[in-house]
Amino acid sequence: MIPVPSDHVMSTERSANLQQAVYRQAVTLLHDPQAKIPMSVAQMRGGLHIGVGTAQAVEDIYKHIGVYALMPSIRVDPLAKNPFQHLSDSLLATIQCAVVSWHPSSQRPPYGMSDTLINTLRRRLNSIPRIDVVCGSPYLIRRLLPTTEKDVLMCAYEEKPLARRAAVEALFGAQAVGGQLPVDLSPEWPAGTGLKREAQNNLVHENGTSSGLTPAIQARIDSIIDQAIEKGAMPGAQIMVAHRRKIIFNQTYGHTDTTKRTPVTTATRYDLASLTKILATAPALMMLTDSLRLHPSATVGQYLPEYAAHPIGQLKLSQLMTHQAGLKPYVDFWRQTFKNDQPDPYWYPHKDSTNSILLPVSANLSIRPEIRDSLWQWILQTPIEKPGTYVYSDLGSIILWKIIERITAQSPAHYLRHNYFRPMGTVALGYSADSVIPISFIAPTERDNSFRKELIRGTVHDPTAALIGGVSGHAGLFGNAADVMRLLIPFNPPQHNKYFVHGAQGDQISSFTSPPFKPAWSPSTLQLYTQSHYPGNRRGLMFDKPQSPPRT
């Protein structure tokens, strides 16, 4: 026996990377007459994933689908007495497209899929456009024929995790498609058949080990979250880690609430709370700064001249952005809409007893829209407790939201939706009032025993944001880990420094949409917003920063 030199031995990391590359290159698009691939967010509205196979396989492929699309998933168990028990006619009546992933239990005929099962599913879907993804032998495709002009047919060849991931990336444009059939399936589809599609610059996965996220670190992450769930700190979680714009870790844990009825998936949406400040208010301010329509050194009164003489009007925007204005940290404004510890009927009329359009406060409570003007007056009447000192306060972001509205002459939520959220390729991120996220995907927040006296789900948890319909600069956004990751891309340019405080000269800080890329903001604006501005205050403009080490 001749020993193999150590430098000739392929590492586990290299082996995994090579396998992923092979699976990606192998994915074959056989039928797509309407050029639906890559699928867009708009195309997947009203979609349903149907996984035919084991629970493990169906859950695994849905984990990846949840990164790129918002759709429910059901499993068809080939071994069950009633495999279609969850595929009701009422459900099918609501869908516009079905993504059917086939996970055969064998590479030999009949591949663990009976003709009865296949034909019944095809008949149940009937005229619904189908996207069939075969994670197994291409010969299984023969039994899925014929197809219609509205259908799509794709093959990933093996029932393995990397093959499933490659198939989903191909479906949604994270990877180019260029595989070819290795065998003859029919006269119409001989060996060598395969359509080509270009990648659309979406989030893509990469082996975490190559980026320093070793199996030991991944196991540590799992352990921390599992312990937190076990001790009751939270019922579940999504964890996503990306490096250089590539996902290197993507896991879900536990359930959406303590009843443990609904597992957390990558499609689960959460109330993003104060992340709204960073994911909505900060980008709006940065884009307006970059277009020279706003400058942080200006005062509130320069943009809201009617309040120029008011103490709030004399505050600099930079003070609001760094919590350096000395504003009151929190005020229970909702209490001003209550009488005798009950909702005041003036503010909370019955929905059928008013001509005005009420704002949703929670599932069972709605308020007059005049509350917006009243809340603004209450903020103006709130004294500035410690002018020029650091006090964390939500009021600053509410004031900045009003300034954004004045400059853009439109709702800041509308401005962000068209200038930031959509260009960045978000799947289903927005305010509850936008109705972009069905409540079935939203995790409950908590039971509010003080203000709304009900379980809060699908409306914002923050009481002040809830008071004005759930749309504000300090809270109100809902989303999942993948959409949050998409919005963080402009803060992490390709040539970022160690602390990604600012981009290097010539960086393209851009969106995921098709070329030509439109920069979200310049490196100089990013640097301005992420550097400290006041002595003793570590914060940048809107952004928290690590505490600077003491000088030696």
C-alpha positions as semicolon CSV with decimal commas, in nm:
position;residue;x (nm);y (nm);z (nm)
1;M;0,000;0,000;0,000
2;I;0,132;0,341;-0,099
3;P;0,029;0,624;0,137
4;V;-0,154;0,918;-0,022
5;P;0,015;1,255;0,042
6;S;-0,191;1,466;0,281
7;D;-0,215;1,753;0,034
8;H;-0,392;1,516;-0,208
9;V;-0,667;1,427;0,037
10;M;-0,990;1,622;-0,020
11;S;-1,112;1,790;0,296
12;T;-1,469;1,755;0,412
13;E;-1,517;2,123;0,333
14;R;-1,389;2,088;-0,023
15;S;-1,594;1,775;-0,072
16;A;-1,913;1,951;0,040
17;N;-1,844;2,249;-0,186
18;L;-1,777;2,019;-0,482
19;Q;-2,096;1,820;-0,419
20;Q;-2,303;2,138;-0,401
21;A;-2,150;2,262;-0,728
22;V;-2,228;1,930;-0,898
23;Y;-2,591;1,932;-0,782
24;R;-2,636;2,292;-0,894
25;Q;-2,494;2,221;-1,238
26;A;-2,708;1,908;-1,272
27;V;-3,049;2,069;-1,211
28;T;-3,239;2,037;-1,539
29;L;-3,533;2,247;-1,653
30;L;-3,729;2,037;-1,903
31;H;-4,055;2,220;-1,956
32;D;-4,128;2,589;-1,910
33;P;-4,312;2,725;-2,216
34;Q;-4,427;3,039;-2,034
35;A;-4,078;3,117;-1,896
36;K;-4,196;3,113;-1,534
37;I;-3,851;3,017;-1,406
38;P;-3,703;3,190;-1,214
39;M;-4,017;3,242;-1,009
40;S;-4,091;3,593;-0,886
41;V;-4,261;3,700;-0,565
42;A;-4,566;3,810;-0,765
43;Q;-4,591;3,473;-0,942
44;M;-4,594;3,286;-0,612
45;R;-4,884;3,477;-0,456
46;G;-5,159;3,226;-0,399
47;G;-4,913;2,938;-0,425
48;L;-4,906;2,611;-0,234
49;H;-4,620;2,368;-0,178
50;I;-4,715;2,000;-0,189
51;G;-4,437;1,768;-0,081
52;V;-4,477;1,401;-0,173
53;G;-4,248;1,188;0,042
54;T;-4,113;1,150;0,394
55;A;-4,168;1,417;0,658
56;Q;-3,793;1,483;0,676
57;A;-3,760;1,541;0,301
58;V;-4,069;1,763;0,277
59;E;-3,969;1,973;0,578
60;D;-3,616;2,013;0,444
61;I;-3,715;2,140;0,099
62;Y;-3,980;2,369;0,251
63;K;-3,710;2,520;0,473
64;H;-3,542;2,647;0,156
65;I;-3,867;2,748;-0,016
66;G;-3,948;2,969;0,283
67;V;-3,639;3,180;0,209
68;Y;-3,774;3,276;-0,135
69;A;-4,154;3,253;-0,118
70;L;-4,446;3,284;0,121
71;M;-4,675;2,987;0,071
72;P;-4,823;2,714;0,291
73;S;-4,695;2,359;0,269
74;I;-4,871;2,027;0,304
75;R;-4,731;1,677;0,292
76;V;-4,866;1,386;0,090
77;D;-4,749;1,064;0,255
78;P;-4,722;0,783;-0,005
79;L;-4,748;0,522;0,272
80;A;-5,056;0,664;0,444
81;K;-5,403;0,510;0,408
82;N;-5,536;0,853;0,317
83;P;-5,238;1,044;0,172
84;F;-5,454;1,341;0,068
85;Q;-5,621;1,406;0,402
86;H;-5,472;1,759;0,422
87;L;-5,541;1,845;0,057
88;S;-5,900;1,960;0,088
89;D;-6,113;2,093;-0,195
90;S;-6,161;2,418;-0,004
91;L;-5,783;2,464;0,011
92;L;-5,739;2,388;-0,358
93;A;-6,008;2,643;-0,443
94;T;-5,789;2,920;-0,297
95;I;-5,461;2,849;-0,475
96;Q;-5,337;2,972;-0,810
97;C;-5,021;2,763;-0,844
98;A;-4,887;2,439;-0,694
99;V;-4,518;2,363;-0,641
100;V;-4,509;1,984;-0,616
101;S;-4,183;1,835;-0,493
102;W;-4,145;1,459;-0,548
103;H;-3,922;1,274;-0,304
104;P;-3,907;0,906;-0,412
105;S;-3,796;0,656;-0,151
106;S;-3,610;0,449;-0,411
107;Q;-3,413;0,504;-0,731
108;R;-3,580;0,198;-0,882
109;P;-3,932;0,164;-1,024
110;P;-4,190;0,237;-0,897
111;Y;-3,974;0,475;-0,683
112;G;-4,207;0,443;-0,386
113;M;-4,481;0,625;-0,581
114;S;-4,785;0,426;-0,692
115;D;-4,969;0,508;-1,013
116;T;-5,283;0,560;-0,807
117;L;-5,111;0,824;-0,592
118;I;-4,966;1,010;-0,893
119;N;-5,285;1,003;-1,095
120;T;-5,503;1,106;-0,801
121;L;-5,283;1,405;-0,726
122;R;-5,281;1,509;-1,091
123;R;-5,659;1,480;-1,102
124;R;-5,703;1,678;-0,778
125;L;-5,487;1,960;-0,910
126;N;-5,671;1,945;-1,242
127;S;-5,644;2,289;-1,406
128;I;-5,417;2,443;-1,141
129;P;-5,076;2,532;-1,294
130;R;-4,815;2,289;-1,159
131;I;-4,441;2,319;-1,100
132;D;-4,315;1,962;-1,062
133;V;-3,971;1,921;-0,904
134;V;-3,841;1,563;-0,909
135;C;-3,573;1,496;-0,648
136;G;-3,491;1,152;-0,782
137;S;-3,463;0,942;-1,097
138;P;-3,553;1,127;-1,419
139;Y;-3,751;0,820;-1,527
140;L;-4,016;0,918;-1,269
141;I;-4,088;1,216;-1,496
142;R;-4,245;0,984;-1,755
143;R;-4,526;0,915;-1,511
144;L;-4,596;1,288;-1,461
145;L;-4,673;1,344;-1,828
146;P;-4,842;1,493;-2,015
147;T;-4,788;1,855;-1,914
148;T;-4,978;2,167;-2,019
149;E;-4,856;2,503;-2,141
150;K;-4,896;2,639;-1,785
151;D;-4,684;2,370;-1,620
152;V;-4,314;2,354;-1,531
153;L;-4,101;2,041;-1,502
154;M;-3,764;2,030;-1,329
155;C;-3,536;1,744;-1,222
156;A;-3,272;1,747;-0,944
157;Y;-3,189;1,374;-0,985
158;E;-3,127;1,270;-0,622
159;E;-3,325;1,267;-0,300
160;K;-3,054;1,434;-0,091
161;P;-3,037;1,763;0,104
162;L;-2,792;1,933;-0,133
163;A;-3,001;1,833;-0,435
164;R;-3,317;1,973;-0,275
165;R;-3,144;2,300;-0,197
166;A;-3,005;2,325;-0,550
167;A;-3,353;2,271;-0,695
168;V;-3,509;2,547;-0,484
169;E;-3,227;2,790;-0,567
170;A;-3,284;2,718;-0,935
171;L;-3,660;2,771;-0,904
172;F;-3,617;3,118;-0,758
173;G;-3,316;3,240;-0,955
174;A;-3,049;3,214;-0,687
175;Q;-2,854;2,991;-0,927
176;A;-2,838;2,967;-1,303
177;V;-3,003;2,663;-1,462
178;G;-2,819;2,475;-1,736
179;G;-2,835;2,100;-1,669
180;Q;-2,913;1,848;-1,943
181;L;-3,091;1,513;-1,941
182;P;-2,841;1,224;-1,927
183;V;-3,096;0,975;-2,066
184;D;-3,373;0,955;-2,328
185;L;-3,716;1,003;-2,170
186;S;-3,923;1,030;-2,486
187;P;-3,888;1,142;-2,847
188;E;-3,979;1,490;-2,725
189;W;-3,715;1,484;-2,452
190;P;-3,402;1,299;-2,567
191;A;-3,072;1,297;-2,380
192;G;-2,919;1,644;-2,385
193;T;-3,252;1,823;-2,338
194;G;-3,240;2,116;-2,098
195;L;-3,350;2,480;-2,091
196;K;-3,118;2,754;-1,967
197;R;-3,199;3,032;-1,724
198;E;-2,976;3,306;-1,581
199;A;-2,934;3,372;-1,210
200;Q;-3,120;3,674;-1,072
201;N;-2,883;3,774;-0,788
202;N;-3,096;3,638;-0,503
203;L;-2,980;3,505;-0,166
204;V;-2,771;3,193;-0,218
205;H;-2,640;2,929;0,023
206;E;-2,280;2,840;0,093
207;N;-2,103;2,587;0,310
208;G;-2,061;2,757;0,646
209;T;-1,730;2,591;0,727
210;S;-1,557;2,774;0,443
211;S;-1,659;3,101;0,609
212;G;-1,543;3,002;0,956
213;L;-1,876;2,877;1,090
214;T;-1,746;2,537;1,195
215;P;-1,969;2,245;1,297
216;A;-1,869;2,312;1,658
217;I;-1,997;2,671;1,636
218;Q;-2,317;2,554;1,467
219;A;-2,371;2,299;1,744
220;R;-2,317;2,576;1,999
221;I;-2,586;2,788;1,832
222;D;-2,826;2,493;1,842
223;S;-2,747;2,433;2,208
224;I;-2,806;2,796;2,311
225;I;-3,144;2,814;2,136
226;D;-3,254;2,472;2,259
227;Q;-3,170;2,572;2,618
228;A;-3,360;2,899;2,582
229;I;-3,668;2,712;2,460
230;E;-3,638;2,450;2,732
231;K;-3,619;2,721;3,003
232;G;-3,919;2,905;2,862
233;A;-3,733;3,215;2,745
234;M;-3,902;3,178;2,406
235;P;-4,114;2,915;2,231
236;G;-3,910;2,912;1,908
237;A;-3,678;3,103;1,679
238;Q;-3,531;3,154;1,334
239;I;-3,154;3,188;1,303
240;M;-2,988;3,294;0,980
241;V;-2,620;3,381;0,932
242;A;-2,479;3,521;0,609
243;H;-2,123;3,600;0,503
244;R;-2,040;3,807;0,197
245;R;-2,404;3,798;0,087
246;K;-2,430;3,417;0,113
247;I;-2,635;3,221;0,365
248;I;-2,406;2,998;0,570
249;F;-2,654;2,899;0,844
250;N;-3,032;2,876;0,828
251;Q;-3,223;2,693;1,098
252;T;-3,557;2,706;1,273
253;Y;-3,639;2,592;1,625
254;G;-3,942;2,515;1,837
255;H;-4,292;2,652;1,789
256;T;-4,463;2,984;1,734
257;D;-4,620;2,984;2,082
258;T;-4,637;2,784;2,402
259;T;-4,926;2,569;2,280
260;K;-4,671;2,395;2,056
261;R;-4,927;2,343;1,782
262;T;-4,742;2,527;1,504
263;P;-4,371;2,465;1,439
264;V;-4,156;2,762;1,340
265;T;-4,058;2,747;0,972
266;T;-3,851;2,979;0,755
267;A;-4,183;3,122;0,634
268;T;-4,293;3,226;0,985
269;R;-4,315;3,605;1,022
270;Y;-4,242;3,793;1,343
271;D;-4,317;4,138;1,482
272;L;-3,976;4,303;1,425
273;A;-4,034;4,564;1,699
274;S;-3,749;4,818;1,723
275;L;-3,571;4,668;1,424
276;T;-3,820;4,893;1,241
277;K;-3,592;5,185;1,329
278;I;-3,301;5,022;1,142
279;L;-3,488;4,846;0,861
280;A;-3,735;5,125;0,774
281;T;-3,665;5,466;0,928
282;A;-3,287;5,455;0,887
283;P;-3,290;5,354;0,516
284;A;-3,547;5,626;0,439
285;L;-3,333;5,888;0,612
286;M;-3,017;5,762;0,439
287;M;-3,174;5,772;0,093
288;L;-3,300;6,125;0,156
289;T;-2,956;6,228;0,283
290;D;-2,792;6,074;-0,023
291;S;-3,024;6,271;-0,253
292;L;-2,946;6,594;-0,058
293;R;-3,308;6,633;0,055
294;L;-3,220;6,594;0,423
295;H;-2,918;6,650;0,642
296;P;-2,876;6,519;0,996
297;S;-2,726;6,849;1,119
298;A;-3,046;7,037;1,034
299;T;-3,312;7,108;1,295
300;V;-3,663;6,967;1,309
301;G;-3,795;7,319;1,249
302;Q;-3,619;7,339;0,913
303;Y;-3,841;7,057;0,784
304;L;-4,147;7,131;0,999
305;P;-4,134;7,515;1,004
306;E;-4,463;7,548;1,190
307;Y;-4,280;7,406;1,494
308;A;-3,958;7,605;1,454
309;A;-4,015;7,794;1,781
310;H;-4,117;7,482;1,973
311;P;-3,846;7,309;2,182
312;I;-3,880;6,999;1,961
313;G;-3,840;7,217;1,651
314;Q;-3,503;7,334;1,779
315;L;-3,364;6,984;1,814
316;K;-3,117;6,861;1,555
317;L;-3,210;6,552;1,358
318;S;-2,878;6,400;1,464
319;Q;-2,989;6,433;1,827
320;L;-3,307;6,241;1,752
321;M;-3,112;5,977;1,558
322;T;-2,863;5,918;1,841
323;H;-3,112;5,947;2,132
324;Q;-2,918;6,256;2,239
325;A;-3,225;6,483;2,251
326;G;-3,320;6,405;2,610
327;L;-3,673;6,305;2,512
328;K;-3,883;6,112;2,759
329;P;-3,803;5,740;2,723
330;Y;-4,161;5,616;2,712
331;V;-4,513;5,751;2,757
332;D;-4,831;5,543;2,791
333;F;-5,024;5,754;2,541
334;W;-5,289;5,487;2,510
335;R;-5,408;5,567;2,863
336;Q;-5,538;5,901;2,730
337;T;-5,784;5,704;2,518
338;F;-5,927;5,514;2,819
339;K;-6,185;5,608;3,078
340;N;-6,220;5,423;3,406
341;D;-5,972;5,162;3,284
342;Q;-6,187;5,089;2,980
343;P;-6,162;5,196;2,615
344;D;-6,329;5,535;2,569
345;P;-6,623;5,481;2,329
346;Y;-6,538;5,810;2,160
347;W;-6,200;5,675;2,051
348;Y;-6,307;5,313;2,009
349;P;-6,656;5,315;1,853
350;H;-6,825;4,999;1,738
351;K;-6,721;4,924;1,382
352;D;-7,080;4,942;1,261
353;S;-7,158;5,271;1,434
354;T;-6,923;5,517;1,263
355;N;-6,884;5,658;0,917
356;S;-6,510;5,705;0,951
357;I;-6,250;5,447;0,855
358;L;-6,119;5,302;1,177
359;L;-5,756;5,207;1,233
360;P;-5,685;4,853;1,357
361;V;-5,536;4,849;1,706
362;S;-5,570;4,474;1,757
363;A;-5,793;4,191;1,644
364;N;-6,082;4,317;1,861
365;L;-6,012;4,688;1,891
366;S;-6,020;4,973;1,636
367;I;-5,970;5,347;1,684
368;R;-6,066;5,671;1,511
369;P;-5,804;5,795;1,260
370;E;-5,805;6,135;1,434
371;I;-5,581;5,970;1,693
372;R;-5,282;6,041;1,468
373;D;-5,320;6,417;1,509
374;S;-5,391;6,379;1,879
375;L;-5,083;6,166;1,935
376;W;-4,869;6,427;1,764
377;Q;-5,010;6,698;1,992
378;W;-4,947;6,480;2,297
379;I;-4,584;6,437;2,189
380;L;-4,548;6,815;2,150
381;Q;-4,689;6,858;2,500
382;T;-4,443;6,609;2,649
383;P;-4,159;6,804;2,812
384;I;-3,801;6,737;2,712
385;E;-3,665;6,608;3,041
386;K;-3,288;6,624;2,987
387;P;-3,202;6,832;2,676
388;G;-2,880;6,735;2,506
389;T;-2,830;6,415;2,708
390;Y;-2,848;6,051;2,606
391;V;-3,186;5,896;2,685
392;Y;-3,315;5,611;2,466
393;S;-3,659;5,712;2,340
394;D;-3,904;5,597;2,076
395;L;-4,033;5,951;2,036
396;G;-3,735;6,051;1,822
397;S;-3,822;5,798;1,552
398;I;-4,187;5,907;1,555
399;I;-4,077;6,267;1,493
400;L;-3,835;6,157;1,219
401;W;-4,119;5,960;1,056
402;K;-4,321;6,281;1,031
403;I;-4,024;6,457;0,869
404;I;-3,987;6,177;0,612
405;E;-4,358;6,214;0,533
406;R;-4,321;6,590;0,486
407;I;-4,015;6,565;0,258
408;T;-4,148;6,283;0,039
409;A;-4,509;6,408;0,036
410;Q;-4,630;6,053;0,086
411;S;-4,666;5,791;0,353
412;P;-4,316;5,679;0,460
413;A;-4,440;5,319;0,441
414;H;-4,537;5,374;0,075
415;Y;-4,205;5,546;0,005
416;L;-4,010;5,256;0,157
417;R;-4,217;4,990;-0,014
418;H;-4,141;5,129;-0,359
419;N;-3,788;5,259;-0,302
420;Y;-3,638;5,003;-0,067
421;F;-3,838;4,694;0,029
422;R;-3,933;4,585;-0,324
423;P;-3,600;4,678;-0,491
424;M;-3,421;4,472;-0,225
425;G;-3,629;4,169;-0,321
426;T;-3,820;4,121;0,004
427;V;-4,076;3,841;-0,016
428;A;-4,331;3,941;0,247
429;L;-4,208;4,220;0,469
430;G;-4,418;4,516;0,569
431;Y;-4,658;4,671;0,813
432;S;-4,968;4,484;0,919
433;A;-5,180;4,750;0,750
434;D;-5,018;4,655;0,418
435;S;-5,191;4,313;0,431
436;V;-4,890;4,149;0,262
437;I;-4,868;3,871;0,522
438;P;-5,160;3,634;0,597
439;I;-5,210;3,604;0,972
440;S;-5,159;3,226;0,952
441;F;-4,787;3,291;0,894
442;I;-4,745;3,538;1,183
443;A;-4,625;3,423;1,523
444;P;-4,815;3,557;1,826
445;T;-4,626;3,815;2,031
446;E;-4,780;3,798;2,378
447;R;-5,103;3,832;2,571
448;D;-5,156;4,200;2,652
449;N;-5,330;4,222;2,989
450;S;-5,316;4,601;3,022
451;F;-5,415;4,781;2,702
452;R;-5,581;4,546;2,452
453;K;-5,651;4,260;2,691
454;E;-5,608;3,990;2,428
455;L;-5,347;3,777;2,254
456;I;-5,153;3,998;2,013
457;R;-5,106;3,833;1,676
458;G;-5,086;4,003;1,338
459;T;-5,101;4,355;1,482
460;V;-4,804;4,538;1,628
461;H;-4,718;4,471;1,991
462;D;-4,586;4,821;2,069
463;P;-4,877;5,014;2,229
464;T;-4,795;5,354;2,074
465;A;-4,755;5,211;1,723
466;A;-5,076;5,011;1,771
467;L;-5,256;5,328;1,872
468;I;-5,201;5,479;1,524
469;G;-5,282;5,171;1,318
470;G;-4,952;4,986;1,347
471;V;-4,751;5,204;1,106
472;S;-4,474;5,409;1,266
473;G;-4,105;5,487;1,255
474;H;-4,018;5,314;1,580
475;A;-4,212;4,986;1,547
476;G;-4,459;4,806;1,322
477;L;-4,264;4,602;1,067
478;F;-4,326;4,228;1,029
479;G;-4,091;3,990;0,851
480;N;-3,873;3,681;0,870
481;A;-3,499;3,627;0,897
482;A;-3,450;3,604;0,520
483;D;-3,618;3,937;0,447
484;V;-3,426;4,103;0,729
485;M;-3,109;3,965;0,572
486;R;-3,204;4,115;0,235
487;L;-3,248;4,459;0,390
488;L;-2,908;4,437;0,558
489;I;-2,723;4,385;0,229
490;P;-2,665;4,758;0,164
491;F;-2,503;4,789;0,506
492;N;-2,254;4,514;0,418
493;P;-2,099;4,604;0,081
494;P;-1,882;4,350;-0,105
495;Q;-1,555;4,511;0,006
496;H;-1,651;4,572;0,366
497;N;-1,407;4,635;0,647
498;K;-1,379;4,429;0,964
499;Y;-1,662;4,606;1,143
500;F;-1,849;4,694;0,822
501;V;-1,874;5,054;0,936
502;H;-1,840;5,193;0,585
503;G;-1,767;5,079;0,233
504;A;-1,441;5,114;0,049
505;Q;-1,403;5,351;-0,244
506;G;-1,594;5,224;-0,546
507;D;-1,820;4,983;-0,359
508;Q;-2,150;4,904;-0,527
509;I;-2,399;4,903;-0,243
510;S;-2,693;4,779;-0,441
511;S;-3,017;4,589;-0,459
512;F;-3,097;4,232;-0,566
513;T;-3,305;4,342;-0,862
514;S;-3,197;4,282;-1,220
515;P;-2,908;4,488;-1,364
516;P;-2,834;4,769;-1,390
517;F;-2,805;4,783;-1,012
518;K;-2,923;5,100;-0,845
519;P;-2,707;5,191;-0,545
520;A;-2,916;5,235;-0,232
521;W;-2,676;5,501;-0,101
522;S;-2,317;5,605;-0,133
523;P;-2,029;5,485;0,088
524;S;-1,997;5,839;0,227
525;T;-2,358;5,833;0,349
526;L;-2,304;5,492;0,506
527;Q;-1,996;5,623;0,683
528;L;-2,181;5,933;0,805
529;Y;-2,458;5,723;0,959
530;T;-2,237;5,462;1,119
531;Q;-1,984;5,686;1,293
532;S;-2,024;5,838;1,640
533;H;-2,132;6,202;1,660
534;Y;-2,149;6,299;2,028
535;P;-1,885;6,258;2,302
536;G;-1,975;5,982;2,544
537;N;-2,240;5,843;2,308
538;R;-2,125;5,535;2,115
539;R;-2,420;5,544;1,876
540;G;-2,412;5,636;1,511
541;L;-2,709;5,798;1,338
542;M;-2,990;5,547;1,408
543;F;-2,736;5,268;1,458
544;D;-2,601;5,124;1,780
545;K;-2,228;5,052;1,780
546;P;-1,988;4,853;1,996
547;Q;-1,848;5,040;2,291
548;S;-1,508;5,180;2,197
549;P;-1,221;5,020;2,388
550;P;-1,057;5,245;2,648
551;R;-0,755;5,436;2,527
552;T;-0,422;5,319;2,664
